[in-house]
Amino acid sequence: MSSAPPIYDVCVIGSGPAGGVLSKELAEAGAKVALVEAGRTMTAEDFHFHAWPYEFP
């Protein structure tokens, strides 16, 4: 006997700034959320908060 596929309340396409926050807010409100992203997997090293991509003279 095979198991039934998962059922979600919402499917969010794209985990950019809006999609990520929307997914979080919906999940915290109790919705079953599927977040779909086509881009590469990012790690903590990919984020450079408070850093410029160049040096000031």
C-alpha positions in Angstrom: 0.0 0.0 0.0 1.5 3.3 -1.0 1.2 6.4 1.1 -0.8 9.4 -0.1 1.2 12.4 -1.5 1.5 15.3 0.9 -1.2 17.9 0.8 -0.4 21.6 1.3 -2.6 24.6 1.9 -0.3 26.9 -0.1 2.5 26.6 -2.6 4.9 29.6 -2.8 7.0 29.8 -5.9 10.4 31.4 -5.2 12.2 31.8 -1.9 13.4 35.4 -2.5 12.8 38.2 0.0 9.0 38.1 -0.5 8.5 34.4 -0.9 10.7 33.5 2.1 8.9 35.9 4.4 5.5 34.9 3.1 6.3 31.2 3.6 7.4 31.9 7.2 4.4 34.0 8.1 1.9 31.4 6.6 3.6 28.5 8.4 3.6 30.4 11.7 -0.2 31.0 11.1 -0.7 27.3 10.8 -0.7 26.7 7.1 1.0 23.7 5.5 3.4 25.5 3.1 5.4 24.1 0.2 8.2 26.5 -0.8 9.6 25.8 -4.3 12.9 27.3 -5.5 14.7 26.7 -8.7 17.9 28.5 -7.8 21.0 27.0 -6.2 21.2 26.0 -2.6 22.7 28.8 -0.5 24.8 28.5 2.6 25.6 31.0 5.4 28.8 31.8 3.6 26.8 33.2 0.7 25.4 36.1 2.8 27.7 39.0 3.6 25.6 41.3 5.8 27.0 44.7 6.6 29.8 44.2 4.1 30.4 46.1 0.8 31.6 44.0 -2.2 34.6 46.4 -2.5 37.0 48.3 -0.3 36.7 52.0 0.4 39.8 54.0 -0.5 
